[in-house]
Amino acid sequence: MHIRYETWCFSYALVLILLVFSIVEGRPRRDGWILKDDSVMWQEFVLLDGDTNPLLAVSNRTHKLPPPHNSEEATIEQFKQLKVNYTQLLSEIDEDLATGEMRRGRHLPRIVEKALKLLNLKQVVTEVETSVMSKVSCTACKAGAGLLQHYIRAGKTKEDIVQITYKFCVSLQLQTQRVCEGITELFGGEVVYVLKRVLLGPEEICSFVIGDACGDVYNPSHDWEVVFPPVPKPTPKAFPIPKEGAATFKVLHLSDTHFDPYYQEGSNADCKEPLCCRLTNGPAPNPGAAAGRWGDYRKCDTPKRTVDNMLTHITATHPDIDYILWTGDLPPHDVWNQTREENLMILKETVNQMITMFPGIPIFPALGNHEAAPVNSFPPPFIQNDYAINWLYDELDTQWRKWLPNSVSRTVRRGAFYSVLVRPGFRIISLNMNYCNNKNWWLLLNSTDPAKELQWFIYELQSAEFSGEKVHVIGHIPPGHSDCLRVWSRNYYTIINRYENTITAQFFGHTHFDEFEVFYDKEDMGRAISIAYVGPSVTPYNDLNPGYRIYYVDGDHDQSTRAVVDHETWVMNLREANLYDYPIWYKEYSTRQAYQMPSLVPQEWDNYLYKLAENDTIFETYYRYYWKSSPVKPPCDGECKKRMLCDLRSGRSHDRKSLCQELESRIDAQTKTGWRAWIYNTLALSRGLARNIADTVVCALITWWRSGKVMGCLS
């Protein structure tokens, strides 16, 4: 308590200093401690400080740790088909232009439809699902945004635009008729609401939404920086290696459950929708297409029996769990068919199940992107109308406080983030990563630190630094993932750098894979400073085995680092479970042993990363575990390897050029090239030419919509 009293005295002194700075500058701070739109927010930071009563009982228990330590013919055929399709389509467009059918206001949907066909929208759908974006998605985004803006400026109503979008979806066969209808009805209103209020063009919108695959189009309204208190950064200390044999915490990490209450064994698992294996998909047309009893490797989520079986196994196998990290995504992937009521039902049912299965064990949750309806829709606090997110945050507060103290209520209701003291000197901070989600269109209105979450985060970390606390950060979307906005991720990276002595580990989910992200000193990219552990998903969606993670964390003793000592991944072989109707969960690997790492300090992860680049055998081991030993995992060529390892080195999103160049050069040095690569590169060149043509068509459409003339689009 004495330390806390000195902390608050110093904090109030900081308020006065910063207030003076604001007055001297003669302008209010929009992104600092003193806020234009919320004059009491700094007072809220003080009032919202994390709970000072530890949630975890003292324990000197030492857990038993794991032991240390494409065919050529297909390519050519694809090349031919590509040429035929584009040649035919371009000739049709030329015919339209020659006959004058592109006169403004007439037959616009026809020419746009052809342009969108040229963009290979099936590929776009796949890229959106996997978050691996390319120029194809960029061009499609610009075409779609330009078309929507055209209709908005033409005075079309929301209902008109929803109907037009639905017709496009059906006519281009992007999804089934009912999925097209559900998507346009669910998303149409908010997208139109946002686009009516932004002053950005398609280029700026798509650069913001897609990221580096769509170029870095600068826009000052989406370029902001958090403000740090005028406290010098302490001298960075070498990351201490946890003491062998010391007391540890055993921590369960669950993520991406995606429980599907409508999963139906024997239904069609090979449907043409974003989610299959449901009664509404009808019976399987043949035995090979039937949904398995315990789940399926195709686009199917987790049946209730599998969730029940996993939790029963965990309670029996790991009765000594000290606390649980639960990083979101509870509802299934039926994103065209979701309602607020049903998502809340899944939240309540899952919380009750966790309380029943793990009585008395603290659980620290984080919010996923699928908890909202529609998915990815997280309006900032200033949206207080029918689209407001209070319906979700208020219920989260009610449910989460079954484990968390009352002190978290105000931040959870404001933005679904919180800070709690786990043990004296050890704090967990849970962030709402949906404010970095570039699929959250609400951020186009104002991306500047929504809900002031990052500024609050800095306040909590500064208080922890004053008090000598170590901090673990949890969230859903990894900050270096391509789904995270460039500007948000850049600010987060800066925060991790500033508080590298305080933050000892980060934990995320979202990707469904078993992976990690390394953070580096911004001034010295050779010095690793932090690790973000990305836990595997419970859902098999798609091509994966179900899995969960166990961490061993440096526990209660005098020299505790609160660092991760080791971790292990547990999986269930879905193919065998369905074949024998007997699921078996087993330890797939423990990290130090499987990866031959002496410890899990950041620099050792950096060393391991370069071993992955240079040694194919080591990479194959990692690749198998990345896919949770799935028997249907795809092969991985040189480009796949570069993308994967770049993801591991990218704690900062959409900055692959500066973060990954050296790593990619090492991989290239290990990769043999020949005539196969020549065919691949030629195919890529042909696709690039087609995309350039598509870009030109989209550019012409946008300028036509704006000015009635086509100019400046040829290069």
C-alpha positions in Angstrom: 0.0 0.0 0.0 2.9 2.3 0.7 4.2 1.8 -2.8 0.8 2.4 -4.3 0.5 5.7 -2.3 3.8 7.0 -3.8 2.6 5.9 -7.2 -0.5 7.9 -7.1 1.3 11.0 -5.8 3.7 10.8 -8.8 0.8 10.1 -11.1 -1.1 13.2 -10.1 2.1 15.2 -10.5 2.2 13.9 -14.1 -1.3 15.1 -14.6 -0.4 18.6 -13.6 2.8 18.6 -15.8 0.9 17.4 -18.8 -1.9 19.8 -18.2 0.6 22.6 -18.3 2.1 21.3 -21.5 -1.4 21.3 -23.0 -2.1 24.9 -22.0 1.3 26.1 -23.2 0.8 24.6 -26.6 -2.5 26.4 -26.7 -4.6 23.5 -28.0 -6.3 20.5 -26.5 -4.8 17.0 -26.9 -7.0 14.6 -28.9 -4.7 11.7 -28.4 -2.9 12.3 -25.1 -3.7 12.3 -21.5 -5.8 15.5 -21.8 -8.6 14.8 -24.2 -10.8 17.1 -26.2 -13.9 14.9 -26.3 -13.7 13.5 -22.8 -12.3 15.9 -20.2 -12.7 13.5 -17.4 -10.9 10.6 -19.1 -7.7 11.1 -17.2 -9.7 11.0 -14.0 -11.2 7.8 -15.3 -7.7 6.4 -15.8 -7.1 7.0 -12.1 -10.5 5.6 -11.1 -10.2 2.7 -13.5 -6.8 1.5 -12.3 -6.6 -2.3 -11.9 -7.6 -4.0 -8.8 -4.9 -4.1 -6.0 -6.2 -7.3 -4.4 -4.5 -10.4 -5.9 -6.9 -12.9 -7.4 -4.6 -15.9 -7.1 -3.9 -17.5 -3.8 -0.2 -17.8 -2.8 1.4 -20.9 -4.0 4.9 -22.3 -4.0 3.9 -25.3 -5.9 6.4 -26.7 -8.5 4.7 -28.4 -11.4 6.3 -31.2 -13.2 7.8 -29.5 -16.3 8.3 -31.2 -19.7 11.9 -32.4 -20.4 14.2 -29.6 -21.6 15.4 -29.2 -24.6 2.0 -28.1 -57.5 2.5 -30.4 -60.5 3.9 -29.0 -63.8 0.9 -30.2 -65.8 -1.5 -28.4 -63.5 0.5 -25.2 -63.7 0.6 -25.2 -67.5 -3.2 -25.9 -67.6 -3.9 -23.1 -65.2 -1.8 -20.8 -67.4 -3.8 -21.7 -70.5 -7.2 -21.3 -68.7 -6.1 -17.9 -67.4 -5.3 -16.7 -70.9 -8.6 -18.0 -72.3 -10.7 -16.4 -69.6 -9.1 -13.0 -69.7 -8.9 -12.9 -73.5 -12.7 -13.7 -73.8 -13.6 -11.2 -71.0 -11.5 -8.4 -72.4 -13.1 -8.8 -75.9 -16.5 -8.5 -74.3 -15.5 -5.3 -72.5 -14.1 -3.9 -75.8 -17.4 -4.7 -77.5 -19.3 -2.8 -74.8 -17.1 0.2 -75.2 -17.4 0.1 -79.0 -21.2 0.0 -79.0 -21.4 2.9 -76.4 -23.0 0.8 -73.7 -20.9 2.5 -71.1 -22.7 5.8 -71.4 -23.0 7.2 -67.9 -26.0 6.0 -66.1 -26.7 3.1 -68.5 -25.6 -0.5 -68.2 -23.2 0.4 -65.4 -23.9 -2.9 -63.5 -23.0 -4.9 -66.6 -19.6 -3.4 -67.1 -18.9 -3.5 -63.4 -19.9 -7.1 -63.3 -17.4 -7.9 -66.0 -14.7 -6.0 -64.3 -15.4 -7.9 -61.1 -15.3 -11.2 -63.0 -11.9 -10.1 -64.3 -10.8 -9.7 -60.7 -11.3 -13.4 -59.9 -13.6 -12.8 -56.9 -13.4 -16.5 -55.9 -9.8 -15.8 -55.0 -10.8 -12.6 -53.2 -13.3 -14.6 -51.1 -10.5 -17.0 -50.2 -8.1 -14.2 -49.3 -10.6 -12.5 -47.1 -11.3 -15.8 -45.3 -7.5 -16.5 -44.8 -6.4 -12.9 -44.3 -3.6 -13.5 -46.9 -4.3 -10.5 -49.1 -2.9 -9.7 -52.6 -3.3 -7.1 -55.3 -6.4 -9.1 -56.5 -8.2 -8.2 -53.2 -7.0 -4.7 -53.4 -8.4 -4.1 -56.9 -11.7 -5.8 -55.9 -11.9 -3.6 -52.8 -11.4 -0.4 -54.8 -14.1 -1.5 -57.3 -16.5 -2.3 -54.6 -15.9 0.8 -52.5 -16.1 3.0 -55.7 -19.4 1.4 -56.7 -20.9 1.8 -53.3 -19.8 5.4 -53.1 -21.2 6.0 -56.6 -24.7 4.7 -55.5 -24.5 6.7 -52.2 -23.8 9.9 -54.1 -26.5 9.1 -56.6 -29.0 9.2 -53.7 -29.7 5.5 -53.5 -31.3 4.5 -50.2 -29.8 1.9 -47.9 -32.5 -0.6 -49.0 -31.6 0.1 -52.7 -27.9 -0.5 -52.1 -28.5 -3.7 -50.1 -30.7 -5.0 -53.0 -28.1 -4.1 -55.6 -25.3 -5.7 -53.6 -27.4 -8.8 -53.2 -27.9 -9.1 -56.9 -24.2 -8.8 -57.5 -23.4 -11.5 -55.0 -25.9 -13.9 -56.5 -25.2 -13.2 -60.2 -21.4 -13.6 -59.6 -22.1 -16.7 -57.6 -19.9 -15.5 -54.7 -22.0 -17.4 -52.3 -25.3 -19.3 -52.1 -28.5 -17.2 -52.4 -29.3 -17.4 -48.7 -25.7 -16.4 -47.7 -25.8 -13.5 -50.1 -29.1 -12.4 -48.6 -27.9 -12.7 -45.0 -24.6 -11.0 -45.6 -26.1 -8.0 -47.3 -28.9 -7.6 -44.8 -26.5 -7.9 -41.8 -23.7 -5.7 -43.1 -25.4 -3.4 -45.5 -26.7 -0.9 -43.0 -23.5 -0.2 -41.1 -21.3 -0.1 -44.3 -23.6 2.5 -45.9 -23.7 4.4 -42.6 -19.9 4.6 -42.5 -19.4 5.3 -46.2 -21.9 8.2 -46.1 -19.7 9.9 -43.4 -16.2 9.4 -44.6 -14.4 11.7 -47.0 -12.0 9.1 -48.3 -11.8 7.7 -51.8 -11.5 4.0 -52.7 -7.7 4.1 -52.8 -7.5 5.5 -49.2 -10.3 3.1 -48.0 -8.7 0.0 -49.4 -5.2 0.9 -48.2 -6.6 1.3 -44.7 -8.7 -1.9 -44.8 -6.2 -4.3 -46.6 -2.9 -2.9 -45.7 0.5 -3.4 -47.5 -1.0 -5.5 -50.3 -2.9 -2.3 -51.3 0.0 0.2 -51.0 0.7 2.7 -48.3 -1.7 5.6 -49.2 -1.0 8.2 -46.6 -4.0 9.8 -44.9 -3.4 12.3 -42.1 -6.7 11.4 -40.4 -5.5 7.9 -39.8 -1.9 8.7 -38.7 -1.8 9.1 -35.0 0.5 8.5 -32.1 -0.1 7.7 -28.4 1.5 10.0 -25.8 3.9 8.7 -23.2 4.4 10.3 -19.7 7.6 12.2 -19.3 9.3 9.4 -17.5 12.6 8.2 -19.0 12.7 4.6 -20.1 14.7 2.5 -17.6 17.9 1.0 -19.0 16.9 -2.3 -20.7 17.9 -5.3 -18.8 19.0 -8.6 -20.3 15.9 -10.9 -20.2 16.5 -13.1 -17.2 16.4 -16.9 -17.6 14.0 -18.4 -15.1 15.6 -20.5 -12.4 15.4 -24.2 -13.0 13.4 -26.1 -10.4 11.7 -23.0 -8.9 8.0 -22.7 -8.2 5.8 -22.4 -11.3 2.2 -21.6 -12.3 0.5 -24.0 -14.6 -1.7 -22.1 -17.1 -4.3 -23.4 -19.5 -4.8 -21.3 -22.7 -8.1 -21.9 -24.6 -8.8 -20.0 -27.8 -11.2 -20.0 -30.8 -13.7 -22.5 -29.5 -16.3 -21.6 -32.2 -18.8 -23.9 -30.7 -21.6 -24.7 -33.2 -24.9 -25.6 -31.5 -26.3 -26.7 -34.9 -23.5 -29.1 -35.9 -25.1 -32.3 -37.3 -23.2 -35.6 -37.7 -23.7 -37.0 -41.2 -24.8 -33.7 -42.8 -23.0 -32.3 -45.8 -19.5 -31.2 -44.9 -18.6 -30.2 -48.4 -21.1 -27.5 -49.0 -20.5 -24.2 -50.8 -21.0 -21.9 -47.9 -18.7 -20.4 -45.3 -19.8 -23.0 -42.7 -20.9 -26.6 -43.3 -21.8 -29.7 -41.3 -25.2 -28.3 -40.2 -28.7 -29.6 -40.6 -29.5 -26.8 -43.0 -26.8 -28.1 -45.4 -28.8 -31.2 -46.0 -27.6 -34.8 -46.0 -24.2 -35.7 -47.4 -24.4 -36.6 -51.2 -22.0 -39.4 -50.6 -20.2 -41.0 -47.6 -17.0 -39.0 -48.2 -18.9 -35.8 -47.8 -20.5 -36.7 -44.4 -19.7 -34.7 -41.3 -17.8 -36.7 -38.7 -19.1 -37.4 -35.3 -16.4 -35.4 -33.5 -15.9 -32.7 -36.1 -14.6 -32.4 -39.6 -11.5 -31.1 -41.4 -13.5 -29.0 -43.8 -15.3 -25.7 -43.1 -16.9 -27.0 -40.0 -16.8 -25.8 -36.4 -16.8 -27.6 -33.1 -19.7 -29.9 -32.0 -20.8 -29.7 -28.4 -19.7 -33.3 -27.7 -16.1 -32.4 -28.7 -16.0 -29.3 -26.4 -17.4 -31.4 -23.5 -14.9 -34.2 -24.2 -12.0 -31.7 -24.2 -12.9 -30.0 -21.0 -13.5 -33.4 -19.3 -10.1 -34.5 -20.5 -8.4 -31.3 -19.3 -9.9 -31.6 -15.8 -8.7 -35.2 -15.5 -5.3 -34.7 -17.0 -4.4 -31.3 -15.6 -6.1 -31.1 -12.1 -3.3 -28.7 -11.0 -4.1 -25.7 -13.3 -3.6 -22.4 -11.4 -5.5 -20.1 -13.8 -6.9 -20.0 -17.3 -6.4 -17.6 -20.3 -9.4 -17.6 -22.6 -8.8 -15.5 -25.7 -12.1 -15.3 -27.4 -14.1 -16.3 -30.5 -16.9 -18.4 -29.0 -19.7 -18.3 -31.8 -19.4 -20.3 -35.0 -18.6 -19.1 -38.5 -22.1 -18.7 -39.7 -21.5 -15.0 -40.2 -24.4 -14.5 -42.5 -26.9 -15.9 -40.0 -26.0 -14.4 -36.7 -28.0 -12.4 -34.2 -27.2 -10.5 -31.1 -29.5 -12.8 -29.1 -27.8 -16.0 -30.3 -24.3 -14.8 -29.7 -25.2 -13.8 -26.2 -26.8 -17.2 -25.6 -23.5 -18.9 -26.7 -21.5 -16.5 -24.4 -23.7 -17.3 -21.4 -23.7 -21.1 -22.0 -20.0 -21.2 -22.4 -19.3 -19.2 -19.3 -21.6 -21.4 -17.2 -19.8 -24.5 -18.6 -16.4 -23.1 -17.7 -17.6 -22.3 -14.2 -18.9 -25.8 -13.8 -15.8 -27.5 -15.2 -13.2 -25.3 -13.4 -14.8 -24.3 -10.1 -12.6 -21.9 -8.1 -10.0 -21.5 -10.8 -9.5 -17.8 -11.9 -10.2 -17.3 -15.6 -9.0 -14.3 -17.5 -11.0 -13.7 -20.8 -10.4 -11.6 -23.8 -12.9 -10.6 -26.5 -12.8 -12.2 -29.9 -13.9 -10.6 -33.2 -16.7 -13.2 -33.7 -18.6 -12.2 -30.5 -20.2 -9.2 -32.3 -23.2 -9.5 -34.6 -22.4 -8.8 -37.4 -18.9 -10.2 -37.1 -16.1 -7.6 -36.8 -18.5 -4.8 -36.0 -17.1 -2.9 -32.9 -18.2 0.7 -33.1 -16.2 3.1 -30.9 -17.9 4.6 -27.8 -19.0 7.7 -29.6 -21.5 5.6 -31.7 -24.6 5.8 -29.5 -27.4 4.7 -31.8 -28.9 1.4 -33.0 -25.5 0.3 -34.0 -23.9 0.9 -30.5 -22.0 -2.0 -29.0 -23.3 -1.6 -25.4 -25.5 -4.7 -25.9 -22.3 -6.9 -25.9 -20.0 -5.0 -23.5 -22.7 -4.8 -20.8 -23.3 -8.5 -20.9 -19.5 -9.2 -21.0 -19.2 -7.2 -17.8 -22.0 -9.3 -16.2 -20.4 -12.6 -17.3 -16.7 -11.9 -16.8 -17.2 -10.6 -13.3 -18.0 -14.1 -12.2 -14.1 -14.4 -12.2 -13.0 -10.7 -12.1 -13.2 -8.0 -9.4 -15.8 -5.2 -9.5 -13.0 -2.7 -10.3 -12.9 -3.9 -14.0 -16.6 -3.0 -14.7 -16.0 0.5 -16.0 -13.4 -0.4 -18.5 -15.2 -3.5 -19.7 -18.4 -1.5 -20.3 -16.4 1.2 -22.0 -14.3 -0.9 -24.3 -14.0 -4.6 -23.2 -10.5 -4.3 -21.7 -9.3 -4.5 -18.1 -6.4 -4.9 -15.7 -6.1 -7.2 -12.7 -3.5 -8.1 -10.1 -2.9 -11.9 -10.2 -0.3 -12.0 -7.4 1.7 -9.3 -5.7 4.1 -8.0 -8.4 2.3 -9.8 -11.2 -0.5 -8.3 -13.3 -2.6 -9.4 -16.3 -3.9 -6.8 -18.8 -6.6 -7.9 -21.3 -7.0 -5.8 -24.4 -9.8 -5.5 -26.9 -7.9 -6.2 -30.1 -11.0 -5.4 -32.3 -10.0 -1.8 -32.2 -7.0 -2.8 -34.3 -9.1 -5.0 -36.6 -9.0 -3.7 -40.2 -12.2 -5.5 -41.0 -14.0 -3.3 -38.4 -15.3 -0.7 -40.9 -16.3 1.6 -38.0 -12.6 2.6 -37.7 -12.8 4.4 -41.0 -14.8 7.1 -39.2 -12.0 7.6 -36.6 -9.2 5.1 -36.0 -7.5 7.3 -33.4 -7.1 5.0 -30.3 -10.8 4.0 -30.0 -12.1 4.1 -26.4 -8.6 5.5 -25.5 -7.6 1.9 -24.9 -3.9 2.3 -25.8 -3.6 5.4 -23.7 -5.2 3.6 -20.8 -2.8 0.7 -21.5 0.2 3.0 -21.1 -1.2 4.3 -17.9 -1.5 0.8 -16.5 2.0 -0.1 -17.6 3.5 3.1 -16.1 1.8 2.3 -12.8 3.1 -1.3 -13.0 6.6 0.0 -13.7 6.4 2.4 -10.7 5.2 -0.5 -8.5 7.8 -3.0 -9.8 5.1 -5.3 -11.3 5.6 -7.7 -14.2 2.8 -7.8 -16.7 1.3 -10.4 -19.1 -0.8 -9.1 -21.9 -3.7 -11.1 -23.4 -5.9 -10.4 -26.4 -7.4 -12.1 -29.5 -5.9 -10.7 -32.7 -2.1 -10.8 -32.7 -0.8 -7.3 -33.1 1.5 -8.3 -36.0 -1.2 -10.1 -37.9 -2.4 -8.7 -41.2 -5.8 -8.2 -39.7 -4.4 -5.5 -37.4 -4.3 -1.9 -38.7 -0.9 -0.6 -39.6 -1.2 2.5 -37.4 -2.6 0.7 -34.4 0.1 -2.0 -34.6 2.8 0.6 -34.9 1.7 2.3 -31.7 1.4 -1.0 -29.9 4.9 -2.0 -31.0 6.2 1.3 -29.6 4.5 0.6 -26.3 6.1 -2.9 -26.1 9.5 -1.3 -26.7 9.0 1.4 -24.0 7.9 -1.1 -21.4 10.1 -4.1 -22.3 11.3 -4.4 -18.7 7.7 -4.7 -17.5 6.0 -6.9 -20.1 7.3 -10.5 -19.8 4.9 -12.3 -22.1 1.9 -11.8 -24.5 -0.8 -14.2 -25.4 -3.2 -14.2 -28.4 -5.3 -16.5 -30.6 -7.4 -15.8 -33.8 -5.2 -17.5 -36.4 -6.2 -21.0 -35.3 -2.5 -22.1 -35.9 0.2 -22.8 -33.4 2.7 -19.9 -33.8 4.4 -16.9 -32.3 5.5 -13.4 -33.0 8.9 -11.8 -32.1 9.3 -8.2 -31.1 12.5 -6.3 -31.6 14.2 -3.2 -30.3 13.2 -0.4 -32.7 16.7 0.9 -32.7 18.5 -2.5 -32.9 16.6 -5.1 -34.9 19.1 -7.7 -33.8 17.9 -7.5 -30.2 14.7 -9.5 -29.5 12.7 -8.0 -26.6 9.4 -9.8 -26.3 7.4 -12.8 -27.5 3.7 -13.0 -28.3 2.5 -16.6 -28.0 -0.3 -17.4 -30.5 -2.3 -20.3 -29.1 -3.9 -23.0 -31.3 -7.7 -23.2 -31.8 -10.1 -25.6 -30.3 -12.1 -25.6 -33.6 -10.8 -27.7 -36.5 -12.0 -25.0 -38.9 -10.4 -25.8 -41.4 -7.9 -28.6 -42.1 -6.8 -28.6 -38.4 -6.9 -30.9 -35.4 -8.5 -29.4 -32.3 -6.0 -28.3 -29.7 -5.2 -26.3 -26.6 -2.1 -25.0 -24.9 -0.5 -25.4 -21.4 2.1 -22.8 -20.2 4.5 -23.1 -17.2 5.1 -19.6 -15.8 7.8 -18.6 -13.4 5.9 -18.6 -10.1 6.1 -17.3 -6.5 9.7 -17.0 -5.3 12.1 -14.2 -4.6 13.8 -14.1 -8.0 10.6 -14.7 -10.1 10.8 -13.4 -13.6 7.1 -14.2 -14.4 8.4 -15.4 -17.7 7.1 -18.5 -19.6 9.4 -21.4 -18.6 8.0 -23.8 -21.2 4.8 -24.6 -23.0 3.2 -27.6 -24.5 0.4 -28.2 -27.1 -2.2 -30.9 -26.7 -4.3 -32.1 -29.7 -6.8 -34.6 -30.7 -6.4 -36.6 -34.0 -9.8 -35.9 -35.6 -9.4 -38.5 -38.3 -8.9 -41.3 -35.8 -11.6 -40.0 -33.4 -14.2 -40.2 -36.2 -12.9 -43.5 -37.5 -12.9 -45.3 -34.1 -15.5 -43.1 -32.4 -13.0 -42.6 -29.6 -11.3 -39.3 -29.2 -7.8 -39.3 -27.7 -6.1 -36.1 -26.5 -2.4 -36.3 -26.3 0.6 -34.1 -25.8 1.8 -33.2 -29.3 5.1 -31.6 -28.1 6.8 -29.6 -25.5 8.7 -26.6 -26.8 12.1 -26.7 -25.3 12.5 -30.4 -26.1 11.0 -30.3 -29.6 12.7 -27.2 -30.7 16.0 -27.8 -28.8 15.8 -24.5 -27.0 17.7 -23.9 -23.7 15.0 -21.4 -22.6 12.1 -19.4 -24.0 13.6 -15.9 -23.6 13.1 -13.7 -26.7 16.6 -14.0 -28.0 16.3 -17.8 -28.1 13.2 -17.4 -30.2 15.1 -15.1 -32.6 17.9 -17.7 -32.8 15.3 -20.4 -33.5 13.7 -18.3 -36.2 17.0 -18.2 -38.2 17.4 -22.0 -37.8 13.9 -22.3 -39.4 15.1 -20.3 -42.4 18.3 -22.2 -42.9 17.4 -25.8 -42.0 14.6 -27.7 -43.9 14.5 -30.5 -41.3 13.9 -28.0 -38.4 11.3 -26.2 -40.5 9.4 -29.4 -41.3 9.1 -30.1 -37.6 7.8 -26.6 -36.9 5.4 -26.8 -39.9 3.9 -30.0 -38.6 3.2 -28.5 -35.2 2.0 -25.2 -36.8 -0.8 -27.3 -38.4 -1.3 -29.3 -35.1 -0.2 -32.5 -36.9 -3.1 -32.4 -39.3 -3.1 -35.2 -41.8 -4.6 -32.9 -44.4 -2.2 -30.0 -44.1 -1.1 -28.6 -47.5 2.5 -28.7 -48.8 4.7 -25.6 -48.2 7.0 -24.3 -51.0 9.6 -21.5 -50.8 7.1 -18.7 -51.0 4.9 -20.3 -48.3 8.0 -20.7 -46.1 8.9 -17.0 -46.5 5.4 -15.9 -45.7 5.2 -18.0 -42.6 8.6 -17.0 -41.2 8.0 -13.4 -41.9 4.8 -13.7 -39.9 6.9 -14.9 -37.0 9.2 -12.0 -37.2 6.4 -9.4 -37.6 5.2 -8.1 -34.3 4.4 -5.0 -36.3 1.8 -5.5 -39.1 2.1 -4.4 -42.7 5.8 -3.7 -42.5 7.2 -6.8 -44.1 9.7 -4.9 -46.2 11.7 -3.6 -43.2 11.2 -6.6 -41.0 11.6 -9.6 -43.3 14.1 -8.7 -46.0 17.1 -10.3 -44.4 15.1 -13.4 -43.4 13.7 -13.9 -47.0 17.2 -13.6 -48.5 18.4 -16.4 -46.3 15.4 -18.6 -47.4 16.1 -17.7 -51.1 19.7 -18.8 -50.6 18.4 -22.2 -49.5 15.8 -22.5 -52.3 16.8 -24.1 -55.6 15.3 -22.5 -58.7 14.7 -24.0 -62.1 12.2 -24.3 -64.9 9.4 -24.9 -62.5 10.1 -21.5 -60.9 10.3 -20.0 -64.4 6.7 -21.3 -65.1 5.5 -20.1 -61.8 7.0 -16.6 -62.3 5.6 -16.5 -65.8 2.2 -17.3 -64.5 2.6 -14.7 -61.8 3.6 -12.2 -64.5 0.6 -13.0 -66.6 -1.7 -12.7 -63.6 0.0 -9.4 -62.8 -0.7 -8.2 -66.3 -4.4 -9.2 -65.9 -4.5 -7.4 -62.6 -3.1 -4.3 -64.2 -5.8 -4.4 -66.8 -8.4 -4.9 -64.0 -6.9 -1.9 -62.1 -7.2 0.2 -65.3 -10.9 -0.8 -65.6 -11.6 0.0 -62.0 -9.8 3.3 -62.3 -11.8 4.1 -65.4 -15.0 3.3 -63.5 -14.1 5.4 -60.5 -13.2 8.4 -62.5 -16.3 8.0 -64.7 -18.5 7.9 -61.6 -16.8 11.1 -60.3 -16.4 13.2 -63.4 -18.0 11.6 -66.4 -14.6 11.2 -68.1 -12.0 8.5 -68.2 -8.6 9.9 -67.9 -5.3 9.3 -66.2 -5.8 5.5 -65.8 -3.3 4.2 -68.5 0.3 3.7 -67.6 
